[in-house]
Amino acid sequence: MNTTSTVDLIKSLVSTAQVIVVKKLSNNDRRWADGQQFGHQNGPYIPANIRRDAGFPDLIPRTDKPHILERELQTVWIRTGETKTSRLVHYSNKGPECHLTGVPKDEFA
């Protein structure tokens, strides 16, 4: 995608979206995409306040593993035009940790 169209797209989203979340990715948020040796979390960390304030759907406990709360949601990846079924997952036995998984690996590498 060229710079001009990216800027235009961002302007369009800012003018029409009810909520926009910008998260600066940490190495841990993206490094997993560079290979198995860097971990397997498969997606960025989503802080609890972002989940709450940005209108993410409520998480639902799994019946087989109630300590895992999750929710599937459709995500649109602007740069690739891809729509994916992603998963917001919180392992409650690991503290506040929640990740958005099922994301396009190439976008994080």
N, C-alpha and C positions, 0 to 999 in steps of 0.2 A: 504494500500500500504506500503511495507516495505521501510526502509530508503535507501537501496542500489538502488532499482528501482526508487525511487523518485529523488535521486541524478543523476542517469543516464538519467532520463527523462528531468531534468532541463538542464543538459549538452547538450542533443540533441536539445532542444528548443533554447538554447543560440547559438548553432552553425548553426542553420538553419533559425531562424526567422529573418525577416527584422527589426521588432520593438518589443521590450519587455517592458512592463510597470510593474513596481513593486509599489504597493501602500500599505503602512502600514495602516491597518484598525484602525480607531478610534472606541471608544465604540459606537458612533452613527451609524457607518457603519455596525455594526454587532448586536447590542443589540436588535433591532426589532425582530430578529429571536428567542429570548428567551421568547416571549409572547406578547399578545396584550397590556398589561400594559406598555410596553416599547416603544410603538409607532407602526406605520404602514408604514414606508417609503419603506419597502420591497426591500432594496438593497443599495449598497454602493454609496456614493457621488463620483462623477467624476468631478474633477476640470476642468475649461475651458481650461487651457493650456494643460492638458493631452488629452482632446478631440481633440484639434487642432493638437498637435504635434505627437500624436500616430496614427493618421490616422483613427480616428472614422469617420463614415459617417456623412454628413451634416444632421442636423435636419430639419424636415418639419413641418410647422404649421398645426394644425388640422383645418379642415374647420368649425367644430361646435364650437371650442374654440381656436381662433387663438393665445391666449397667451400661449398655451401649444404647445411646439415644441417637436417632437418625431421622433424616427426611430426604427424600429424593426431590430434586428440582431441576427444571430446565434452565440451562445456561446457554447464552449466545456469546460466541467468541468473535468479536468485531473484526479482528485482523484477518481471520480465516473464513469468516462467514459460517462457521460450524455451529450447529445446535447440538448440545450433548445433554444426556441425562446425567447430572452430577449428584453427589451425595454429600450432605452436610452431616458430619458424624462427630459425636461427643462421647468419649470414653470416660464416664463419670468417675471411674476408679483411678484416673490419671489427673485429677484436678480439673482446672477449667479448659483443658486442651480440647479444641474443636478444629476440625479440618474440612475443607471443601475438597472432595476427592472426585475422581472421574472427570478430570480436566485434561485438555490436550497437552500431552507431555512436551511436544515441540515448542509450545508457547512459553514454557518455563525453562527449557534447556539454555 
